[in-house]
Amino acid sequence: MLARFIGYLASERRLAPTSVAAYEYDVTRLLRLAGDAPLPGLTAQEIRRFAGRLHGQGLTGRSIARLLSAWRAFYRWLVRERLSAANPVLGVKPPKSGKRLPKVLSPDEASQLLSGEVASPADARDLAMLELLYSSGLRRAELVGLDLGDVRAADALVRVTGKGSRTREVPVGRQALLALDGWLKVRPLMAKPGCDALFVGARGERIGDRVVSTRVEQWARRRGLDQHLHPHMLRHSFASHVLQSSGDLRAVQEMLGHASISTTQIYTHLDFQYLAKAYDAAHPRARIGKAPKQG
């Protein structure tokens, strides 16, 4: 039965060998869990029990979700081949995984990143991109999609088209405006005539997503930051730092362009984490195991 399913994946669905191997591994795991019980006779309750057992053994919700997906596909094939009357994996959900907190720069690291001299038009462009990512919390695609007319320097605003083609206006900080002004002065040296893109690459046309990521990482290395930096980390840093300063979750939601405030609420955990570290470092009775000296 398993061999026929693997053959179907390879020949009919034409999956990559690595994907086929992953399916085989996951379905083999189901066979071991089922033991002598015939797979067509398994119930949703038994599938849930298998998932619970794996969770108890330390498997994460994310890994169990992948297993369930493979099992669901396997039973879908069994039903199609009339080897099973029903798909018992339908409706079975994995245990919830704790959300990973996004990595952010500290305010000092952000300052270190955005310091230094500008030696070329490309440097001026990179600094303007970094300042705008951090100042306004833009997504990489939003930054790449900006046109010259989207920045209103007089009002300190930038018009952004985000997910779902939703448009919003976001404040731009003073340092970011200065960096943008520096870039616009040298932009004609790089941009092709008639190009409306705010940021351009080496060919004089709109800069690409990958180029932005590469330049951000290179800039971070040049500034001595010993961590992998990607554009979205600057967006996370913006949100975290604004929330630490203002405590206004709704404002952060609007600036980030989140459709739901539940997406923005992860930054409240970052804010608490930051405060907890500050407390541990500063409060004399916060550190366990260090009793006060007796007079």
N, C-alpha and C positions, 0 to 999 in steps of 0.2 A: 504493500500500500504506500509506504513512504517512498520507495524507489519510483513508483509511478508518478507520485506528486512531484518529486525532484525532476523527473524527466519532463513533466508538463511545464515546470518553471523554466527549464533550460531551452526547450524546443518551441513551445507555443508562446510563452510570455517573453522569451529571449532575454532573461535577466542576466546580469553580469555574473561571472563565476563566484565572486565574493558574496553577492546577494543570495545566490543559490545555496552556498555553503552556510550562510547565516540562517536561512530558513531550515535547512537540514538539521542544524544544531538545535534550533528552538523546538522543532517538532520532535526530535529525539528526546529532548528533555521532557516533553509532554508524555511520551511513551514510557519513560522511566517512572514518572509520577503516577501514571495510570496502573502500572504493574500488569497484573493479569486481566484487568477490566478491559473489555473491548471498547475501542474509541467511539464507535457509532452509538454506544449506549450511555456515554457520559452525559451528565446533566449540568446545567448552569451552576447549581449548588456545588458540585464536585470541582468544577473549574475554579470557582471562587475559593474553595478550600485549598486547591493547589497554589493559587496565587498568594493566599495567606501564609501558607507554609514557606514559600520562597521569601516572602517579606520577613517572616520571622527568622530566616536564616541570614538576613542582612542584605537581601537584594533591594535596590532602590525602587521607588515607584516608577521612575523613568525606564529602568530595565524591564520591570514587569509589564509596563505598557507595550514595550517592543515585543515581548514574548506573546502577549495577548493578541497583538496585531498579526503575528505569524500564525498563531493557532486559529485565529478567525479566518485567515486566508486558506488555511489547510481544510477547515471544515466547509468553507464555501465550495472548495473543489470537491470534497466528499459528497456534498448535497448535489452538485452538478452531475457527478458520476453515479448518482443514486446509490451511494455506499452508506449514506447516513440520511435519516429522515429530517433532521433539523441541525441547526448550528447553535450549540450550547454556549458559545463564546459571545454571541450577540447580547449586548446589554451589560456584560461584565466589565466593570471599570477597575483600573489599577488603584492602589492606595495613593493618597496624595503625597507628593514630594514637597519638602520644604523649599521655598523659593531661594535661589541663590542671590545673595546681595551683589549688586554690580560693583565692580572695582572703580574707585575714584582716586583722583589726586588730592593730596592735602593742599590747603591754600598756599603753603610755602612751595610745594612742588609745582603748582600752577604758575606761581611767580617766577620760579627758576626756568620753567619751560618758555615763558614769554619774554625773557630777558635776552640781551645780547645784541650784537651789531648786525645790520643788514648790509650785505656786501654785493648783492646783485638784484636785478629785477625779479628773478625767481625767488630769492630770499624775501623780498618785499611781498610777493604774492603769498608765500607760505605763512609769513607772520600774520598777514591779514586774514587768511583762512583760519589759522589757529585762534586768533583773537575772536573771530566771529563765532566759531564753534563753541568756544568757552563763554563768550559774553552773552550769546543769545540761545544757547542750547540746541543748535540745529542738528538735524540728522545729516549724514554724509550726502545722501541723495538730494536733500533740500539745499545744501550748500552748492552742490554741482549744478543744480537747476536754476540758480539765481541769475538774473539778467541785470544789466547796468541800471535799468529803471526801477529795480526793486528796492534799492537803498535810498532812503530819504534822510540824508545827513542832517538837514535843517531841523527835522523832527526827531532825530535819533531813533529811527524805526527802520526795520527791514520787513518787506512783504515776502512771506514764505508760502509755498504750495507744498502741503504735506500729504500724508496718506489719504487715500480716497479723494484726491484732488481738492482737499479742503484748504482754504487760504486763511492765513492769520497774519497779524502784524505783531512783531516782537521788538522790544526795546534793544538798542545797541549801546553798549557802554562807551565811555569817552576814549579809553585806550584802543578799543576796536575801531572807533571812528578815525582816530589818528593813523592807525595801521592801514585802514582802507584808503585814506587820503594819500598815504605814501605809495600804496600800490597803484592807485589810479593815475598818479603822475608818471609812472614808468610803464604802465600797461601798454601804451602804443608801441613800445619797443618789442613786445611779444605777440600782440594780438593781430590777426589778419584784419584788413579793412572790411567793415560791414559785419563783423562778429559782435553780437549783442551780449554774449556770455560775460558775466562779471569776472570769472576766473578762467584763464586759458592755460593750455599746456604748451609743450615745446613746439607743437605744430601751429600754434596760433589760434586753435579752435577750442571749444569748450573742454575743460579739463575732465578727465575720466575718474571714475570712482576709485579704481586701483591706484592711480597716480596720487590721489589725495591721501590714501592710506599709507602708501610708501613714503611720501614726503613728511607726513606726521611722524612716522616712526623714525625716519632719519633725523628729523629736527630734534626729537627727544634724545636720541643718542648723542647728538652734538652738544646738547645742553646738560649732559651728564646724568640723565635719569636712567636708573638701572632696572627698568621694567618695560615690558612691551606696551606701547601706547598706540591705541587705535582711535579714530575719530569719535566713536560712540562713548569712549571713556570721558572725553571732554564734555559731552552732553550730560552724562551722569554727574560729573564734577560740578557743572553749572547748577543742576537741579539740587544737589546736596548742599552746596554752599549757599544758594539763595534761600533754601529752606532753613538752614542753620541761622541765617541772619534775620529772616522775616517771620518764619513760622507760618506763612500764608500758603497753605497747600493748594487752595483753589487758584491762586495766581500762578503758582508753578505749573499746575495742570494746563492752564490756558497758554502759557508761554511755550510749554513742550508740545502742545497740540494733541494731548491725550483725549480720546473720546470719552473715556471713563476715568473717574478719579481713583478707582481701585488700582489702576496701573501706576498712578503717581504715588500711591501710598507706600510703595516699597522704599521710597526715599525717607519716610518717617523712621523706618528701621535703621537706615544709615545714620540719620540724625541722632537717634538714641544711642547707636553704637559709638558715635563720635563723643557724645556727652559722657557715656560710661567710661571710655578710655581717659577722658580728661579728669573725671572724678577719681578713677583709680590712681592716676598719676599725681593728683594734687591733694586729695583728702588724707589727713594723717591716720584715719581709722578705716580706710578703704582696703588696705592691703592685708590679706589674711596671713597670719603667721608672724607679723611684726608687732609685737606688743609694745605699748609705750613704756619708756624708761621710768622706773620708779625713782622718786626724789628722795 
